[in-house]
Amino acid sequence: MPASLAPDPSSRPGPPDLGVTLRRVVASEWIKFWSLRSTAYTLLGAVVALVGFGLIAASVTSGGGTMEGPGEGTTTDPTGISLAGTELAQLVIGTLGVLLLAGEYSTGMIRSTLVAVPRRLPTLWAKAAVFTGVLLTVGAISVTGTFFAGQAVLGSDGASLADPGVLRAVAGAVVYLTGIGLLGMTFGAILRNTAGAVTTLFAVIWLIPGLMEVALPDSWHDRVGPYFPSTAGSAFMTVNPGPDLLSPGAGLAAFAGWLVVLLGAAAWQLKRRDA
């Protein structure tokens, strides 16, 4: 064959680029997230809890009763009534967050994951990105639908998104539920044990704030209590936060602070400690 007709070696396609990129890690975590049927069932359970209890609360209140809204005592606030299911939905979503990482440690799958992504931290960021995107989407649809359904049940006593503070409270419920899921994920990453992480999550959300209210002097409780995740969340998903709560902006900042600190602790733990 004449030299002029010989194929140019430089024109041959090279080997495919199989390097680890954040986009590929996110795609992998997306597949892993939806590969378990329990994921869809758990999300469905959270939606049923949110919608079901919200409609029950609205039905009871429309008959002249009162119910407890998220983070409040007895209330006739129509927005808080329709979002009463947030209290139960957060437990389901928080548990799902724990299982997202603690489940991999319990099955040993985390070793394969870290072999494929040896730098480790992209795995955590990818899991957080996938979980946040799913929770924001599911939360926005279910919380908004629950709000409108609840107001329809309440009828003339209902509220509108245009009323002062209502849109912030509805959006705040979406942010809160997403944040609780991420808190569960960070506890799962730090403790690497499902039972321990779920117990710690419930203690931080419910047990410790309740014990502080009973056991500590009022001056101590008033200084520390509003900064716990559930109480801080109540500040930005309540239409009219009471004097015992932070302002909506301060509550959101305190809630975000928990997420940043715990995500940082989870990243340090993942980087420093063997699987």
Disulfide bonds with the S-S distance in Angstrom:
none
